[in-house]
Amino acid sequence: MFHLVYVSSAVEPFGRAELVEMLVKSRDKNKRLGITGMLLYQGGNFIQLLEGEEAAVRELFASIRQDPRHRGVIVVLDEPAGESLFGDWSMGFRDLADAEVQAMPGFTPFMNLSLSVEGFRDDPGGCMELLKLFRKGR
């Protein structure tokens, strides 16, 4: 098992329909590649965990990095992992601006912090903790 977490910024903010379309395509592709993970979106910024066999994760990430819809792609975690965190999801997703997400038990002002690399540069484990908070909330 291998984990790769990155942050990036959308070139143009994504609307709900664009997020749903991207999610549907991502879930299909990830399922075919045997990759699972979680994608969080807030205010034009993304944080994503990809997990699976290292070669498959790296290949998928190479194509994600080339996607012209975002920029400033920065890897914050790239390492072997003992276990899958999202093994039963082809791609979990949360829009942190969504009222339903904000109403979830445990939602705190911490969730309103920027998902930019500045927020995680000195604490890459913090991005994993953020992703884990949403594991049970599907």
Residue frames as a rotation matrix with the C-alpha (Angstrom) as fourth column:
MET 1
0.589 0.808 0.000 0.00
0.808 -0.589 0.000 0.00
0.000 0.000 -1.000 0.00
PHE 2
-0.624 -0.768 0.142 1.24
0.779 -0.626 0.038 3.46
0.059 0.135 0.989 -0.92
HIS 3
0.479 0.755 -0.448 -0.10
0.766 -0.609 -0.207 6.94
-0.429 -0.244 -0.870 -0.04
LEU 4
-0.702 -0.568 0.430 0.37
0.690 -0.692 0.212 10.15
0.177 0.445 0.878 -1.98
VAL 5
0.376 0.774 -0.509 -1.22
0.821 -0.533 -0.206 13.40
-0.431 -0.341 -0.836 -0.78
TYR 6
-0.691 -0.562 0.454 -1.08
0.706 -0.660 0.258 16.64
0.155 0.498 0.853 -2.73
VAL 7
0.112 0.680 -0.724 -2.60
0.475 -0.677 -0.562 20.10
-0.873 -0.281 -0.399 -2.64
SER 8
-0.726 -0.295 0.622 -3.41
0.688 -0.345 0.639 22.29
0.026 0.891 0.453 -5.62
SER 9
-0.412 0.581 -0.702 -5.46
-0.023 -0.777 -0.629 25.33
-0.911 -0.243 0.333 -6.62
ALA 10
0.235 0.608 0.758 -8.12
0.836 0.271 -0.477 25.46
-0.496 0.746 -0.445 -9.31
VAL 11
-0.805 -0.443 0.396 -7.40
0.592 -0.647 0.480 27.80
0.044 0.621 0.783 -12.21
GLU 12
-0.509 0.764 0.396 -11.09
-0.521 -0.640 0.565 28.79
0.685 0.080 0.724 -12.02
PRO 13
-0.623 0.324 0.712 -13.35
-0.652 0.289 -0.701 27.93
-0.433 -0.901 0.031 -9.06
PHE 14
-0.920 0.324 -0.219 -15.35
0.150 0.809 0.568 24.74
0.361 0.490 -0.794 -9.62
GLY 15
-0.258 0.920 0.295 -19.14
-0.929 -0.320 0.187 24.88
0.267 -0.226 0.937 -9.51
ARG 16
-0.040 0.326 0.945 -21.14
-0.664 0.697 -0.269 22.03
-0.746 -0.638 0.188 -8.04
ALA 17
0.900 0.433 -0.044 -21.87
-0.305 0.556 -0.773 20.49
-0.310 0.709 0.633 -11.45
GLU 18
0.422 -0.828 -0.369 -18.16
-0.630 0.026 -0.776 20.56
0.652 0.560 -0.511 -12.38
LEU 19
-0.390 -0.550 0.738 -17.22
-0.917 0.307 -0.256 18.92
-0.086 -0.776 -0.624 -9.09
VAL 20
0.338 0.611 0.716 -19.79
-0.476 0.767 -0.430 16.16
-0.812 -0.195 0.550 -9.59
GLU 21
0.925 -0.016 -0.381 -18.65
-0.356 0.316 -0.879 15.53
0.134 0.949 0.286 -13.16
MET 22
0.003 -0.999 -0.039 -15.00
-0.802 0.021 -0.597 15.33
0.597 0.034 -0.801 -12.07
LEU 23
-0.298 -0.069 0.952 -15.92
-0.848 0.478 -0.230 13.01
-0.439 -0.876 -0.201 -9.20
VAL 24
0.723 0.630 0.284 -17.88
-0.401 0.717 -0.570 10.60
-0.563 0.298 0.771 -11.41
LYS 25
0.751 -0.502 -0.429 -14.99
-0.368 0.222 -0.903 10.33
0.548 0.836 -0.018 -13.88
SER 26
-0.205 -0.885 0.418 -12.42
-0.883 -0.016 -0.469 9.99
0.421 -0.465 -0.778 -11.09
ARG 27
0.067 0.302 0.951 -14.33
-0.761 0.631 -0.147 7.22
-0.645 -0.714 0.272 -9.34
ASP 28
0.950 0.311 -0.022 -14.60
-0.238 0.681 -0.693 5.23
-0.201 0.663 0.721 -12.55
LYS 29
0.480 -0.845 -0.235 -10.93
-0.427 0.010 -0.904 5.62
0.767 0.534 -0.356 -13.41
ASN 30
-0.249 -0.592 0.767 -9.77
-0.958 0.032 -0.286 4.91
0.145 -0.805 -0.575 -9.86
LYS 31
0.489 0.505 0.711 -11.86
-0.597 0.788 -0.150 1.74
-0.637 -0.351 0.687 -9.71
ARG 32
0.960 -0.143 -0.240 -10.26
-0.129 0.536 -0.835 0.48
0.248 0.832 0.496 -12.92
LEU 33
0.171 -0.983 0.067 -6.77
-0.397 -0.131 -0.909 1.24
0.902 0.129 -0.412 -11.57
GLY 34
0.318 -0.004 -0.948 -7.39
0.683 0.694 0.226 -0.21
0.657 -0.719 0.224 -8.10
ILE 35
-0.791 -0.579 0.200 -6.87
0.332 -0.679 -0.655 3.17
0.515 -0.451 0.729 -6.44
THR 36
0.347 0.859 -0.376 -8.88
0.863 -0.135 0.487 4.55
0.367 -0.494 -0.788 -3.54
GLY 37
-0.731 -0.681 -0.038 -8.72
0.631 -0.653 -0.419 7.81
0.261 -0.330 0.907 -1.65
MET 38
0.275 0.754 -0.597 -10.34
0.860 -0.470 -0.197 11.07
-0.429 -0.459 -0.778 -0.60
LEU 39
-0.522 -0.325 0.788 -10.71
0.664 -0.735 0.137 14.47
0.535 0.595 0.600 -2.26
LEU 40
0.106 0.511 -0.853 -11.49
0.822 -0.528 -0.214 17.63
-0.560 -0.678 -0.476 -0.28
TYR 41
-0.358 -0.129 0.925 -12.36
0.745 -0.637 0.199 20.93
0.563 0.760 0.324 -1.96
GLN 42
0.360 0.476 -0.802 -12.71
0.816 -0.578 0.023 24.38
-0.453 -0.663 -0.596 -0.47
GLY 43
0.680 0.019 -0.733 -12.66
-0.018 -0.999 -0.042 27.81
-0.733 0.042 -0.679 -2.05
GLY 44
0.832 -0.328 -0.448 -10.80
-0.521 -0.182 -0.834 26.74
0.192 0.927 -0.322 -5.18
ASN 45
-0.254 -0.953 0.163 -8.27
-0.956 0.222 -0.194 24.56
0.148 -0.206 -0.967 -3.35
PHE 46
0.699 0.406 -0.588 -7.94
-0.388 0.907 0.165 20.80
0.600 0.113 0.792 -3.35
ILE 47
-0.329 -0.764 0.554 -6.30
-0.919 0.395 -0.001 18.26
-0.218 -0.510 -0.832 -1.09
GLN 48
0.655 0.545 -0.523 -6.31
-0.681 0.726 -0.096 14.69
0.327 0.419 0.847 -2.30
LEU 49
-0.192 -0.619 0.761 -5.09
-0.703 0.628 0.334 11.37
-0.685 -0.471 -0.556 -0.94
LEU 50
0.451 0.209 -0.868 -4.44
-0.766 0.590 -0.256 8.64
0.459 0.780 0.426 -3.48
GLU 51
-0.135 -0.497 0.857 -3.76
-0.808 0.556 0.195 5.13
-0.574 -0.666 -0.476 -2.20
GLY 52
0.934 0.355 -0.046 -3.00
-0.323 0.779 -0.538 1.83
-0.156 0.517 0.842 -3.84
GLU 53
0.532 -0.788 0.311 -0.08
0.791 0.593 0.151 0.07
-0.303 0.165 0.938 -5.48
GLU 54
0.037 -0.586 -0.810 2.78
0.248 -0.779 0.575 2.53
-0.968 -0.223 0.116 -5.80
ALA 55
-0.849 -0.418 0.323 3.20
0.388 -0.081 0.918 2.25
-0.358 0.905 0.231 -9.57
ALA 56
-0.172 0.879 0.446 -0.53
0.921 -0.017 0.389 2.80
0.349 0.477 -0.806 -10.18
VAL 57
0.570 0.350 -0.743 -0.67
0.674 -0.717 0.180 5.77
-0.470 -0.604 -0.644 -7.78
ARG 58
-0.287 -0.777 -0.560 2.37
0.184 -0.619 0.764 7.40
-0.940 0.116 0.321 -9.38
GLU 59
-0.802 0.039 0.597 0.98
0.597 0.083 0.798 6.86
-0.019 0.996 -0.090 -12.88
LEU 60
0.253 0.961 0.113 -2.38
0.935 -0.273 0.226 8.38
0.248 0.049 -0.968 -11.95
PHE 61
0.456 -0.115 -0.882 -0.72
0.496 -0.791 0.359 11.30
-0.739 -0.601 -0.304 -10.17
ALA 62
-0.681 -0.732 0.033 1.41
0.399 -0.332 0.855 12.03
-0.614 0.595 0.518 -13.25
SER 63
-0.497 0.569 0.655 -1.79
0.733 -0.130 0.668 12.49
0.465 0.812 -0.353 -15.27
ILE 64
0.550 0.682 -0.482 -3.45
0.835 -0.466 0.293 14.54
-0.025 -0.563 -0.826 -12.49
ARG 65
-0.061 -0.685 -0.726 -0.42
0.518 -0.644 0.563 16.82
-0.853 -0.342 0.394 -12.35
GLN 66
-0.894 -0.327 0.306 -0.88
0.408 -0.314 0.857 17.60
-0.184 0.891 0.414 -16.07
ASP 67
0.014 0.987 0.163 -4.57
1.000 -0.015 0.003 18.51
0.005 0.163 -0.987 -15.71
PRO 68
-0.668 -0.353 0.655 -4.92
0.482 -0.876 0.019 22.14
0.567 0.328 0.756 -16.89
ARG 69
0.357 0.899 0.252 -7.84
0.297 -0.365 0.882 22.81
0.885 -0.240 -0.398 -14.52
HIS 70
0.969 -0.063 -0.241 -5.47
0.218 -0.250 0.943 23.30
-0.120 -0.966 -0.228 -11.59
ARG 71
0.372 -0.886 0.277 -2.05
-0.069 -0.323 -0.944 24.72
0.926 0.332 -0.181 -10.81
GLY 72
-0.059 -0.494 0.868 0.44
-0.889 -0.370 -0.271 24.81
0.455 -0.787 -0.417 -7.98
VAL 73
0.818 0.344 -0.460 0.39
-0.174 0.912 0.372 21.06
0.548 -0.225 0.806 -7.47
ILE 74
-0.179 -0.870 0.459 2.54
-0.835 -0.112 -0.538 20.28
0.520 -0.480 -0.707 -4.45
VAL 75
0.251 0.158 -0.955 3.10
0.202 0.956 0.212 16.83
0.947 -0.246 0.208 -2.94
VAL 76
0.190 -0.143 0.971 2.90
-0.856 -0.509 0.093 16.97
0.481 -0.849 -0.219 0.85
LEU 77
0.087 -0.173 0.981 3.11
-0.672 0.717 0.186 13.24
-0.736 -0.675 -0.053 1.58
ASP 78
0.490 -0.086 -0.867 4.60
-0.744 0.477 -0.468 10.44
0.454 0.875 0.170 -0.53
GLU 79
-0.491 -0.693 0.528 5.26
-0.871 0.398 -0.287 7.20
-0.011 -0.601 -0.799 1.34
PRO 80
-0.603 0.279 -0.747 4.56
0.066 0.951 0.302 3.50
0.795 0.133 -0.592 1.80
ALA 81
-0.196 0.630 0.751 1.60
-0.934 -0.353 0.053 2.88
0.299 -0.691 0.658 4.09
GLY 82
-0.910 -0.166 0.381 0.74
-0.331 0.844 -0.422 -0.01
-0.251 -0.510 -0.823 6.35
GLU 83
-0.471 0.822 0.319 -2.94
0.697 0.569 -0.436 0.01
-0.540 0.017 -0.841 5.49
SER 84
-0.589 0.419 0.691 -5.60
0.489 -0.495 0.718 1.56
0.643 0.761 0.087 3.32
LEU 85
-0.914 0.317 -0.251 -7.58
0.028 -0.568 -0.822 4.38
-0.404 -0.759 0.511 4.91
PHE 86
-0.142 0.870 -0.473 -10.30
-0.769 -0.398 -0.500 4.43
-0.623 0.293 0.725 2.25
GLY 87
-0.868 -0.419 0.267 -10.20
-0.216 0.802 0.558 0.88
-0.448 0.426 -0.786 0.90
ASP 88
-0.367 0.795 0.483 -13.91
0.753 0.559 -0.348 0.65
-0.547 0.236 -0.803 0.17
TRP 89
0.571 0.517 -0.638 -14.09
0.068 -0.804 -0.591 3.97
-0.818 0.294 -0.494 -1.71
SER 90
0.319 -0.487 0.813 -12.99
0.946 0.111 -0.304 4.54
0.058 0.866 0.496 -5.29
MET 91
-0.692 -0.543 0.476 -12.88
0.434 -0.840 -0.327 8.22
0.577 -0.019 0.816 -4.30
GLY 92
0.087 0.655 -0.751 -14.48
0.968 -0.233 -0.091 9.80
-0.234 -0.719 -0.655 -1.26
PHE 93
-0.505 -0.214 0.836 -15.33
0.541 -0.834 0.113 13.47
0.673 0.509 0.536 -1.67
ARG 94
0.228 0.599 -0.767 -16.28
0.917 -0.398 -0.038 16.46
-0.328 -0.695 -0.640 0.46
ASP 95
-0.102 -0.139 0.985 -16.82
0.437 -0.896 -0.081 20.10
0.894 0.422 0.152 -0.46
LEU 96
-0.577 -0.229 -0.784 -15.93
0.811 -0.046 -0.583 21.84
0.097 -0.972 0.212 2.80
ALA 97
-0.959 0.278 0.048 -18.14
-0.279 -0.960 -0.019 24.81
0.041 -0.032 0.999 1.90
ASP 98
-0.403 0.849 -0.341 -21.24
0.049 0.392 0.919 22.60
0.914 0.353 -0.200 1.73
ALA 99
-0.098 0.461 0.882 -23.76
-0.880 -0.454 0.140 23.33
0.465 -0.763 0.450 4.50
GLU 100
0.851 0.418 -0.317 -24.28
-0.273 0.869 0.412 19.58
0.448 -0.264 0.854 5.04
VAL 101
0.127 -0.893 -0.431 -20.56
0.541 0.427 -0.725 19.13
0.831 -0.141 0.538 5.69
GLN 102
-0.587 -0.373 0.718 -20.52
-0.267 -0.749 -0.607 22.08
0.764 -0.548 0.340 8.07
ALA 103
0.277 0.786 0.553 -23.42
-0.882 -0.020 0.470 20.50
0.381 -0.618 0.688 9.99
MET 104
0.339 -0.195 -0.920 -21.52
0.076 0.981 -0.180 17.22
0.938 -0.009 0.348 10.50
PRO 105
0.996 -0.076 -0.042 -20.72
0.043 0.013 0.999 16.35
-0.075 -0.997 0.016 14.12
GLY 106
0.345 -0.938 -0.043 -17.15
0.710 0.230 0.666 17.36
-0.614 -0.260 0.745 14.79
PHE 107
0.284 -0.239 0.928 -17.04
0.764 -0.529 -0.370 20.13
0.580 0.814 0.032 12.18
THR 108
0.337 -0.273 -0.901 -14.89
0.727 -0.533 0.433 22.90
-0.598 -0.801 0.018 13.62
PRO 109
0.838 -0.083 -0.539 -13.49
-0.288 -0.906 -0.308 26.24
-0.463 0.414 -0.784 12.44
PHE 110
-0.198 -0.944 0.266 -10.34
-0.229 0.308 0.923 24.23
-0.953 0.122 -0.277 11.60
MET 111
-0.036 0.261 0.965 -12.25
0.787 0.602 -0.134 23.05
-0.616 0.754 -0.227 8.53
ASN 112
0.907 0.422 0.008 -12.41
0.348 -0.738 -0.578 26.63
-0.238 0.527 -0.816 7.28
LEU 113
0.157 -0.927 -0.341 -8.64
-0.197 -0.368 0.909 26.93
-0.968 -0.076 -0.240 7.04
SER 114
0.411 -0.105 -0.905 -7.17
-0.904 -0.174 -0.390 27.15
-0.117 0.979 -0.166 3.58
LEU 115
0.853 -0.133 0.505 -6.18
0.138 0.990 0.027 23.89
-0.504 0.047 0.863 1.94
SER 116
0.786 -0.604 -0.135 -3.11
-0.434 -0.382 -0.816 25.58
0.441 0.700 -0.562 0.52
VAL 117
0.342 -0.746 -0.571 0.36
0.454 0.663 -0.594 24.19
0.822 -0.056 0.566 0.98
GLU 118
-0.385 -0.500 0.776 1.15
-0.400 -0.667 -0.629 26.88
0.832 -0.552 0.057 3.55
GLY 119
0.379 0.655 0.654 -1.31
-0.886 0.052 0.462 25.20
0.268 -0.754 0.600 5.88
PHE 120
0.987 0.081 0.138 0.44
-0.114 0.962 0.248 21.83
-0.112 -0.260 0.959 5.65
ARG 121
0.528 -0.836 -0.145 4.07
-0.358 -0.065 -0.931 22.58
0.770 0.544 -0.334 4.74
ASP 122
-0.402 -0.758 0.514 5.44
-0.769 -0.025 -0.639 22.16
0.496 -0.652 -0.573 8.26
ASP 123
-0.490 0.315 0.813 2.96
-0.581 0.577 -0.574 19.46
-0.650 -0.754 -0.100 9.29
PRO 124
-0.629 0.258 -0.734 2.24
-0.648 0.348 0.678 16.93
0.430 0.901 -0.052 6.52
GLY 125
-0.887 0.327 -0.325 0.62
0.436 0.825 -0.359 14.70
0.151 -0.460 -0.875 9.12
GLY 126
-0.630 0.672 -0.390 -2.00
-0.145 -0.594 -0.791 17.41
-0.763 -0.442 0.472 9.58
CYS 127
-0.408 0.489 -0.771 -3.30
-0.911 -0.155 0.383 16.82
0.068 0.858 0.509 6.06
MET 128
-0.725 0.141 -0.675 -3.73
0.016 0.982 0.188 13.11
0.689 0.126 -0.714 6.85
GLU 129
-0.831 0.440 -0.340 -5.67
0.418 0.090 -0.904 13.98
-0.367 -0.894 -0.259 10.00
LEU 130
-0.495 0.658 -0.568 -7.94
-0.655 -0.712 -0.253 16.26
-0.571 0.247 0.783 7.98
LEU 131
-0.462 0.286 -0.840 -8.61
-0.704 0.458 0.543 13.51
0.540 0.842 -0.010 5.45
LYS 132
-0.854 0.088 -0.513 -9.28
0.300 0.889 -0.345 10.95
0.425 -0.448 -0.786 8.20
LEU 133
-0.798 0.590 -0.127 -11.93
-0.194 -0.450 -0.872 13.21
-0.571 -0.671 0.473 9.72
PHE 134
-0.131 0.771 -0.624 -14.06
-0.958 -0.260 -0.120 12.60
-0.254 0.582 0.773 6.64
ARG 135
-0.900 -0.297 -0.319 -13.50
-0.384 0.887 0.257 8.85
0.207 0.354 -0.912 6.39
LYS 136
-0.785 0.620 0.011 -16.70
0.506 0.650 -0.566 7.97
-0.358 -0.439 -0.824 8.24
GLY 137
-0.301 0.700 -0.648 -18.78
-0.126 -0.702 -0.701 10.78
-0.945 -0.129 0.300 6.76
ARG 138
-0.557 0.006 0.831 -18.86
0.731 0.477 0.487 9.52
-0.393 0.879 -0.270 3.17
